[in-house]
Amino acid sequence: MFYKKVKTEYRVALEGVSFKTLVHGSKTLLSEFKLKEGSIVPIHSHPNEQTGYMVSGRMKFHIEDQEFIAEPGDSWNIPLNVEHGVDVLEDSTVIEVFSPVREDYLPES
């Protein structure tokens, strides 16, 4: 599967957090997220490993008992079922891979 950049609409995940799935296969899913300054992704967990890359902006991650400030060029990996959340410190763009595929992030038909 290939993804050609198009003006696909972003879907709202939470207030101030939108995403679009770029491409997916049977085991992984790649998404782009746009997050607005001041937004909060509450502490949560899911049965998907999550690997990300900060394209622009600045965010503070809370992963179990650790905190991490992500800035452009930084990356992270959150194992499956580990509690995590984010405070968005600046408007941000991130790219994230989920494995297994997050069914709730599959493109709408």
Backbone as a printed PyTorch tensor [residue, N CA C, xyz], in Angstrom:
tensor([[[  0.8480,  -1.1640,   0.0000],
         [  0.0000,   0.0000,   0.0000],
         [  0.9000,   1.2360,   0.0000]],

        [[  0.5690,   2.2130,  -0.8130],
         [  1.3000,   3.4640,  -0.8690],
         [  0.3670,   4.6050,  -0.4730]],

        [[  0.9650,   5.6670,   0.0290],
         [  0.1970,   6.8520,   0.3850],
         [  0.7590,   8.0290,  -0.3860]],

        [[ -0.0600,   8.6720,  -1.1790],
         [  0.3040,   9.8840,  -1.9080],
         [ -0.3180,  11.0500,  -1.1680]],

        [[  0.4900,  12.0400,  -0.8070],
         [ -0.0210,  13.1700,  -0.0340],
         [ -1.1870,  13.8210,  -0.7650]],

        [[ -2.3060,  13.8450,  -0.0710],
         [ -3.5140,  14.4930,  -0.5770],
         [ -4.0970,  15.3200,   0.5560]],

        [[ -5.0650,  16.1060,   0.2420],
         [ -5.6790,  16.9530,   1.2660],
         [ -6.8000,  16.2110,   1.9860]],

        [[ -6.4650,  15.0280,   2.4830],
         [ -7.4210,  14.2360,   3.2480],
         [ -7.7510,  14.9600,   4.5420]],

        [[ -8.9850,  14.9330,   4.9240],
         [ -9.4150,  15.5670,   6.1630],
         [ -8.8410,  14.8180,   7.3680]],

        [[ -8.5050,  15.5830,   8.3790],
         [ -8.0840,  15.0040,   9.6480],
         [ -9.3300,  14.6600,  10.4510]],

        [[ -9.2270,  13.6110,  11.2560],
         [-10.3070,  13.2200,  12.1550],
         [ -9.9840,  13.7280,  13.5540]],

        [[-10.9880,  14.1410,  14.2880],
         [-10.7830,  14.6280,  15.6450],
         [-10.7390,  13.4360,  16.5920]],

        [[ -9.6420,  13.3410,  17.3480],
         [ -9.5140,  12.2890,  18.3560],
         [ -9.9680,  12.8180,  19.7130]],

        [[ -9.5200,  14.0200,  20.0360],
         [ -9.8630,  14.7210,  21.2750],
         [ -9.8820,  16.2050,  20.9460]],

        [[-10.3960,  17.0180,  21.8400],
         [-10.3630,  18.4570,  21.6050],
         [ -8.9070,  18.9040,  21.4450]],

        [[ -8.6110,  19.5300,  20.3060],
         [ -7.2600,  20.0080,  20.0280],
         [ -6.3230,  18.9650,  19.4620]],

        [[ -6.8160,  17.7450,  19.2490],
         [ -5.9820,  16.6490,  18.7260],
         [ -6.6870,  16.0290,  17.5270]],

        [[ -6.0510,  16.1230,  16.3590],
         [ -6.6290,  15.5030,  15.1620],
         [ -5.5600,  14.6490,  14.4900]],

        [[ -6.0150,  13.7090,  13.6690],
         [ -5.0870,  12.7790,  13.0290],
         [ -5.6430,  12.3110,  11.6960]],

        [[ -4.7370,  11.7750,  10.8940],
         [ -5.1570,  11.0170,   9.7210],
         [ -4.2130,   9.8430,   9.5830]],

        [[ -4.7640,   8.7140,   9.1950],
         [ -3.9550,   7.5360,   8.9460],
         [ -3.3700,   7.6670,   7.5550]],

        [[ -2.0490,   7.5390,   7.4740],
         [ -1.3620,   7.6860,   6.1950],
         [ -1.3610,   6.3690,   5.4230]],

        [[ -1.0180,   5.2850,   6.1230],
         [ -0.9510,   3.9760,   5.4720],
         [ -1.0010,   2.9020,   6.5600]],

        [[ -1.4770,   1.7270,   6.1960],
         [ -1.5000,   0.6210,   7.1520],
         [ -1.3510,  -0.6860,   6.4120]],

        [[ -0.8850,  -1.6810,   7.1450],
         [ -0.7710,  -3.0380,   6.6210],
         [ -1.4880,  -3.9690,   7.5710]],

        [[ -1.0790,  -5.2120,   7.5820],
         [ -1.7410,  -6.1740,   8.4620],
         [ -1.2120,  -6.1110,   9.8960]],

        [[  0.0010,  -5.5350,  10.0970],
         [  0.5920,  -5.5090,  11.4270],
         [  0.9090,  -4.1100,  11.9590]],

        [[  0.9750,  -3.1090,  11.0950],
         [  1.3140,  -1.7530,  11.5410],
         [  0.3990,  -0.7200,  10.8970]],

        [[  0.3200,   0.4470,  11.5640],
         [ -0.4780,   1.5640,  11.0770],
         [  0.3270,   2.8390,  11.3300]],

        [[  0.4220,   3.7010,  10.3110],
         [  1.1810,   4.9500,  10.3870],
         [  0.2140,   6.1210,  10.3200]],

        [[  0.2960,   7.0130,  11.3300],
         [ -0.6090,   8.1650,  11.4060],
         [  0.1620,   9.4550,  11.6080]],

        [[ -0.4480,  10.5490,  11.1450],
         [  0.0690,  11.8840,  11.3920],
         [ -0.9080,  12.5780,  12.3330]],

        [[ -0.3680,  13.1970,  13.3880],
         [ -1.1810,  13.9020,  14.3730],
         [ -0.8510,  15.3800,  14.3660]],

        [[ -1.8830,  16.2060,  14.4980],
         [ -1.7530,  17.6500,  14.6950],
         [ -2.3480,  17.9340,  16.0690]],

        [[ -1.5530,  18.5560,  16.9370],
         [ -1.9860,  18.8180,  18.3060],
         [ -1.8330,  20.2980,  18.6070]],

        [[ -2.8570,  20.9020,  19.1740],
         [ -2.8750,  22.3300,  19.4830],
         [ -2.2940,  22.5910,  20.8740]],

        [[ -1.5470,  23.6820,  20.9760],
         [ -0.9800,  24.0970,  22.2540],
         [ -2.0710,  24.1410,  23.3220]],

        [[ -1.7600,  23.6060,  24.4950],
         [ -2.7080,  23.5840,  25.6070],
         [ -3.5720,  22.3380,  25.6650]],

        [[ -3.5590,  21.5340,  24.6070],
         [ -4.3460,  20.2970,  24.5970],
         [ -3.7260,  19.2800,  25.5480]],

        [[ -4.5690,  18.3950,  26.0250],
         [ -4.1110,  17.3270,  26.9190],
         [ -4.6430,  16.0000,  26.3980]],

        [[ -3.7400,  15.0340,  26.2800],
         [ -4.1420,  13.6540,  26.0090],
         [ -4.1070,  12.9730,  27.3750]],

        [[ -5.2730,  12.6440,  27.9500],
         [ -5.3010,  12.0940,  29.3010],
         [ -4.5690,  10.7540,  29.4050]],

        [[ -4.1720,  10.4260,  30.6150],
         [ -3.5100,   9.1450,  30.8690],
         [ -4.4210,   8.0180,  30.3900]],

        [[ -3.8410,   7.1130,  29.5990],
         [ -4.5860,   5.9780,  29.0550],
         [ -3.5940,   4.8730,  28.6930]],

        [[ -4.0990,   3.7500,  28.2960],
         [ -3.2670,   2.6620,  27.7680],
         [ -4.0630,   1.9480,  26.6890]],

        [[ -3.3620,   1.1950,  25.8700],
         [ -4.0150,   0.4160,  24.8120],
         [ -3.1300,  -0.7730,  24.4580]],

        [[ -3.7030,  -1.7800,  23.8110],
         [ -2.9390,  -2.9930,  23.4940],
         [ -2.1130,  -2.8490,  22.2150]],

        [[ -1.5570,  -1.6510,  21.9910],
         [ -0.7610,  -1.3810,  20.7940],
         [  0.5670,  -0.7680,  21.2250]],

        [[  1.6660,  -1.2790,  20.6920],
         [  2.9420,  -0.5960,  20.8590],
         [  2.8690,   0.6840,  20.0340]],

        [[  3.4480,   1.7720,  20.5390],
         [  3.3430,   3.0790,  19.9020],
         [  4.7440,   3.6750,  19.7750]],

        [[  5.1750,   3.9270,  18.5470],
         [  6.4760,   4.5250,  18.2780],
         [  6.2500,   5.8260,  17.5370]],

        [[  6.8740,   6.9180,  18.0190],
         [  6.5990,   8.2210,  17.4370],
         [  7.8370,   9.0330,  17.1270]],

        [[  7.6280,  10.0590,  16.3030],
         [  8.6670,  10.9920,  15.8840],
         [  8.0720,  12.4010,  15.8920]],

        [[  8.7480,  13.3270,  16.5620],
         [  8.2990,  14.7170,  16.6460],
         [  8.8000,  15.4870,  15.4250]],

        [[  7.8650,  15.9160,  14.5930],
         [  8.1950,  16.6970,  13.3960],
         [  8.3760,  18.1610,  13.7780]],

        [[  7.4270,  18.6930,  14.5280],
         [  7.4910,  20.0960,  14.9640],
         [  6.7360,  20.2550,  16.2630]],

        [[  7.0860,  21.3130,  17.0130],
         [  6.3850,  21.6050,  18.2510],
         [  7.1360,  21.1400,  19.4770]],

        [[  6.3750,  20.9610,  20.5370],
         [  6.9560,  20.5680,  21.8270],
         [  5.8430,  19.9740,  22.6810]],

        [[  6.0980,  18.7930,  23.2580],
         [  5.1010,  18.1130,  24.0770],
         [  5.7770,  17.4790,  25.2900]],

        [[  5.0230,  17.3690,  26.3820],
         [  5.5150,  16.7060,  27.5820],
         [  4.7750,  15.3870,  27.7480]],

        [[  5.5320,  14.2910,  27.6590],
         [  4.9690,  12.9530,  27.8120],
         [  5.0390,  12.5250,  29.2720]],

        [[  4.0080,  11.8240,  29.7090],
         [  3.9690,  11.1640,  31.0140],
         [  3.8260,   9.6760,  30.6810]],

        [[  4.8820,   8.9160,  30.9050],
         [  4.8780,   7.4850,  30.5980],
         [  5.2100,   6.7500,  31.8880]],

        [[  4.1970,   6.0700,  32.4420],
         [  4.2750,   5.4680,  33.7690],
         [  4.7830,   6.5220,  34.7450]],

        [[  5.9300,   6.3320,  35.3820],
         [  6.4140,   7.2910,  36.3690],
         [  7.4960,   8.2160,  35.8050]],

        [[  7.6270,   8.2930,  34.4810],
         [  8.6400,   9.1340,  33.8510],
         [  7.9940,  10.2760,  33.0730]],

        [[  8.7400,  11.3730,  32.9380],
         [  8.3210,  12.4900,  32.0890],
         [  9.4040,  12.7210,  31.0460]],

        [[  8.9820,  13.1530,  29.8550],
         [  9.8970,  13.3450,  28.7350],
         [  9.4010,  14.5260,  27.9170]],

        [[ 10.2530,  15.5190,  27.7020],
         [  9.9080,  16.6480,  26.8370],
         [ 10.3780,  16.2950,  25.4280]],

        [[  9.4390,  16.2100,  24.4960],
         [  9.7590,  15.8900,  23.1020],
         [  9.8040,  17.1750,  22.2940]],

        [[ 10.8710,  17.3140,  21.5060],
         [ 11.0860,  18.4600,  20.6300],
         [ 11.4040,  17.9320,  19.2380]],

        [[ 11.4150,  18.7940,  18.2100],
         [ 11.6520,  18.3150,  16.8450],
         [ 12.8930,  17.4300,  16.7340]],

        [[ 12.7090,  16.2840,  16.0970],
         [ 13.7740,  15.3110,  15.9140],
         [ 13.8070,  14.2230,  16.9680]],

        [[ 13.0360,  14.3730,  18.0680],
         [ 12.9990,  13.3630,  19.1270],
         [ 12.0420,  12.2300,  18.7580]],

        [[ 12.2890,  11.0640,  19.3370],
         [ 11.4650,   9.8710,  19.1020],
         [ 11.1350,   9.2090,  20.4290]],

        [[ 10.1360,   8.3260,  20.4170],
         [  9.7350,   7.5980,  21.6140],
         [  9.1200,   6.2680,  21.2230]],

        [[  9.1110,   5.3820,  22.2110],
         [  8.4260,   4.1020,  22.0630],
         [  7.7020,   3.8240,  23.3710]],

        [[  6.4170,   3.5230,  23.2510],
         [  5.5980,   3.2150,  24.4200],
         [  5.1190,   1.7710,  24.2530]],

        [[  5.5700,   0.8760,  25.1350],
         [  5.1430,  -0.5260,  25.0200],
         [  3.6300,  -0.6740,  25.1860]],

        [[  3.0960,  -1.7670,  24.7000],
         [  1.6620,  -2.0050,  24.8120],
         [  1.2460,  -2.0800,  26.2750]],

        [[  0.0420,  -1.6130,  26.5410],
         [ -0.5930,  -1.6290,  27.8620],
         [  0.1070,  -0.7720,  28.9180]],

        [[  1.0020,   0.1390,  28.5160],
         [  1.6660,   1.0380,  29.4600],
         [  0.8920,   2.3550,  29.5120]],

        [[  0.5880,   2.8250,  30.7160],
         [ -0.1560,   4.0750,  30.8560],
         [  0.7040,   5.2650,  30.4440]],

        [[  0.0790,   6.1610,  29.6720],
         [  0.7840,   7.3450,  29.1750],
         [ -0.2140,   8.4450,  28.8500]],

        [[  0.2940,   9.6760,  28.8250],
         [ -0.5060,  10.8390,  28.4730],
         [  0.4310,  11.9380,  28.0000]],

        [[ -0.1400,  13.0420,  27.4980],
         [  0.6630,  14.1120,  26.9190],
         [  0.0500,  15.4730,  27.2520]],

        [[  0.9250,  16.4320,  27.5550],
         [  0.5660,  17.8440,  27.6290],
         [  1.2010,  18.5030,  26.4150]],

        [[  0.4120,  19.1730,  25.5990],
         [  0.9280,  19.8040,  24.3870],
         [  1.3840,  21.2210,  24.7470]],

        [[  2.6950,  21.4570,  24.6750],
         [  3.2870,  22.7250,  25.1020],
         [  3.3210,  23.7550,  23.9810]],

        [[  3.3430,  23.3010,  22.7360],
         [  3.3080,  24.1570,  21.5420],
         [  2.5240,  23.4100,  20.4720]],

        [[  1.9510,  24.1250,  19.4990],
         [  1.3450,  23.4350,  18.3630],
         [  2.3580,  22.4170,  17.8430]],

        [[  1.9180,  21.1830,  17.6340],
         [  2.8400,  20.0970,  17.3100],
         [  2.3250,  19.2260,  16.1840]],

        [[  3.2570,  18.6360,  15.4560],
         [  2.9720,  17.6060,  14.4610],
         [  3.8500,  16.4120,  14.7830]],

        [[  3.2300,  15.2460,  14.8960],
         [  3.9760,  14.0190,  15.1640],
         [  3.5250,  12.9250,  14.2020]],

        [[  4.4330,  12.0020,  13.9620],
         [  4.1590,  10.8090,  13.1640],
         [  4.2690,   9.6230,  14.1170]],

        [[  3.2650,   8.7380,  14.0930],
         [  3.3000,   7.5920,  14.9980],
         [  2.9250,   6.3040,  14.2750]],

        [[  3.5920,   5.2320,  14.7190],
         [  3.3270,   3.8840,  14.2230],
         [  2.7070,   3.0920,  15.3620]],

        [[  1.6510,   2.3470,  15.0710],
         [  0.9910,   1.4960,  16.0470],
         [  1.0380,   0.0470,  15.5630]],

        [[  1.3600,  -0.8590,  16.5060],
         [  1.3650,  -2.2820,  16.2000],
         [  0.8550,  -3.0250,  17.4370]],

        [[ -0.1250,  -3.9190,  17.2850],
         [ -0.8460,  -4.1920,  16.0470],
         [ -1.6500,  -2.9730,  15.5980]],

        [[ -2.2500,  -3.0960,  14.4460],
         [ -3.0450,  -2.0210,  13.8530],
         [ -4.1420,  -1.5960,  14.8210]],

        [[ -4.2870,  -0.2880,  14.9930],
         [ -5.4030,   0.2420,  15.7920],
         [ -6.6370,   0.2630,  14.8980]],

        [[ -7.5670,  -0.5920,  15.1890],
         [ -8.7840,  -0.6960,  14.3890],
         [ -9.5400,   0.6370,  14.3620]],

        [[ -9.5150,   1.3730,  15.4830],
         [-10.2480,   2.6360,  15.5620],
         [ -9.5890,   3.7410,  14.7380]],

        [[ -8.3810,   3.5190,  14.2270],
         [ -7.6840,   4.5030,  13.4090],
         [ -7.7230,   4.1620,  11.9150]],

        [[ -8.3300,   3.0390,  11.5580],
         [ -8.4220,   2.6920,  10.1420],
         [ -9.2460,   3.7470,   9.4040]],

        [[ -8.8680,   4.0460,   8.1690],
         [ -9.6360,   5.0460,   7.3940],
         [-11.1080,   4.6570,   7.2950]],

        [[-11.9530,   5.6670,   7.3660],
         [-13.3860,   5.4120,   7.2370],
         [-13.7020,   5.1310,   5.7760]],

        [[-14.5900,   4.2170,   5.5660],
         [-14.9500,   3.8290,   4.1900],
         [-15.8500,   4.8570,   3.5630]]])
